[in-house]
Structure formats: C-alpha cells, structure tokens
Amino acid sequence: MDVITAIRQRSSVRAYKSTDVEEDKLKKILEAARLSPSASNRQEWKFIIVKNKETRKKLAKAAFGQSFIAEAPIVIVACGTESKSVMACGQPAYTVDVSIACSFMILQAYELGLGTCWIGAFKEDETKKILNVPEHVRVVAMTPLGYPDEPPSGKSRKSLNQIVCYEKYE
Ligand SMILES: Cc1cc2nc3c(=O)[nH]c(=O)nc-3n(C[C@H](O)[C@H](O)[C@H](O)COP(=O)(O)O)c2cc1C
C-alpha cells in the first residue's frame, strides 16, 4: 500500500473486535513511532501499551466514557517526557513530536488492517493516575488499537482551495 492510499482510506474506528493484535504487527506500529522525526531528534516520548482489560476500562472512563476505547485489545497512550522544551517558533516541541509519532503509527496500523481512533478528549490527571505517569510527563493522546468491527466511514473534508493559499496569507 502506498502512503497516499493509506491516507485516503484510513478513517477513525469506533467499534472493535476482541481479536488479539499479533505481536509482530504491534512491533511494526511501534517502530513507526520510533522512526518518526522530532525536534532536534530529541525523541522525548514514551508510548504506554495497555492490554489489561480493567486498565482499558479505566482509560475509557477517563476519556469521558468513550466505551469503544476499552473494546479494542490494546490502548496506546502517547506521552511527552519533556514538556518544558519550546521551539524557537514558540510551539511546545512535545505536542508536535508526539503527534507526528501518533500519526505515523495510525497510518502503519491502517496498512496492517488495524483500526485506531485518535483520542484527545480525556482527563489527563485521571489518565496519569491510572498509569502511574510522573508529574512532569504530559499525556498528549491515546488510541485504541484493534481489528475494526464497523465499515470504514467516508471522508468529509474541506476542498484544497479552502485551505491553501499562495505566496501570502489570504
Ligand atoms: C486531536 C484529535 C482529537 C480527537 N479526539 C477524539 C476523541 O476524543 N474521540 C473520538 O471519537 N474521536 C476523536 N478524534 C477523531 C476525529 O473526530 C476524526 O479524526 C475526524 O472526525 C475525521 O474523521 P476520520 O478520522 O474518520 O477521517 C480526534 C482527532 C484528533 C486529530
């Protein structure tokens, strides 16, 4: 599968089969995160792989009861381990770095036939308590990972001319 096909066809999955994810597939997905670019190549991130069912349920609760999160056999919780680094452009490096790694994982998962759903609606404090995440570490995102139990949803996106301009901001 080429990259644009994965980008075109992937959609968020909100229903999962209980079928386990093969270890070699999980490793490939984590390798996609490991190889992602990061500011100054600092790689200040940690990905927590949660398989325990009770913990997954707690994470779903921390995510405002989005119960499909616990349906998947794995939840990946993506953290930035150095939240103080700010790039010269003023953006915190960790949100950008961790988000790129999550995007790469999501695309790699899709190529392997696995579903994901970026989860940004969660209580960070509660999530950190559940997973023993140290105070200085930030949780940027989580995603369930498993075999989809729903058909792919269609894409609704703005057109290119709505989001692109040339030479100057318009
Ligand atoms: C930063 C971010 C946060 C998101 N948070 C949630 C979430 O908490 N729950 C959810 O069901 N989907 C969440 N999504 C998924 C978006 O709703 C979804 O990507 C968007 O509607 C486009 O649909 P698609 O992923 O199927 O192409 C999030 C996506 C992003 C990028």
The ligand as a MOL file (V3000), in Angstrom:
LIG
                    3D

  0  0  0     0  0            999 V3000
M  V30 BEGIN CTAB
M  V30 COUNTS 31 33 0 0 0
M  V30 BEGIN ATOM
M  V30 1 C -6.5130 15.9000 18.0250 0
M  V30 2 C -7.6680 14.9520 17.7860 0
M  V30 3 C -8.5090 14.6240 18.8410 0
M  V30 4 C -9.5530 13.7170 18.6430 0
M  V30 5 N -10.3100 13.2890 19.7100 0
M  V30 6 C -11.2700 12.3700 19.5130 0
M  V30 7 C -11.9780 11.8220 20.6100 0
M  V30 8 O -11.7360 12.1260 21.7720 0
M  V30 9 N -12.9490 10.9010 20.3510 0
M  V30 10 C -13.2420 10.4850 19.0710 0
M  V30 11 O -14.1230 9.6430 18.9150 0
M  V30 12 N -12.5590 10.9620 18.0150 0
M  V30 13 C -11.5850 11.8780 18.1960 0
M  V30 14 N -10.8530 12.3220 17.1340 0
M  V30 15 C -11.1340 11.8060 15.7880 0
M  V30 16 C -11.7560 12.8710 14.8720 0
M  V30 17 O -13.0940 13.0830 15.2460 0
M  V30 18 C -11.6500 12.3800 13.4180 0
M  V30 19 O -10.2970 12.2020 13.0790 0
M  V30 20 C -12.2880 13.3690 12.4440 0
M  V30 21 O -13.6730 13.4500 12.6490 0
M  V30 22 C -12.0500 12.9280 10.9920 0
M  V30 23 O -12.5490 11.6270 10.7750 0
M  V30 24 P -11.6100 10.4310 10.2950 0
M  V30 25 O -10.5340 10.2190 11.3250 0
M  V30 26 O -12.5420 9.2370 10.2270 0
M  V30 27 O -11.0340 10.7700 8.9580 0
M  V30 28 C -9.8040 13.1960 17.3180 0
M  V30 29 C -8.9380 13.5450 16.2830 0
M  V30 30 C -7.8770 14.3870 16.5120 0
M  V30 31 C -6.9300 14.6790 15.3620 0
M  V30 END ATOM
M  V30 BEGIN BOND
M  V30 1 1 1 2
M  V30 2 1 2 3
M  V30 3 2 2 30
M  V30 4 2 3 4
M  V30 5 1 4 5
M  V30 6 1 4 28
M  V30 7 2 5 6
M  V30 8 1 6 7
M  V30 9 1 6 13
M  V30 10 2 7 8
M  V30 11 1 7 9
M  V30 12 1 9 10
M  V30 13 2 10 11
M  V30 14 1 10 12
M  V30 15 2 12 13
M  V30 16 1 13 14
M  V30 17 1 14 15
M  V30 18 1 14 28
M  V30 19 1 15 16
M  V30 20 1 16 17
M  V30 21 1 16 18
M  V30 22 1 18 19
M  V30 23 1 18 20
M  V30 24 1 20 21
M  V30 25 1 20 22
M  V30 26 1 22 23
M  V30 27 1 23 24
M  V30 28 2 24 25
M  V30 29 1 24 26
M  V30 30 1 24 27
M  V30 31 2 28 29
M  V30 32 1 29 30
M  V30 33 1 30 31
M  V30 END BOND
M  V30 END CTAB
M  END
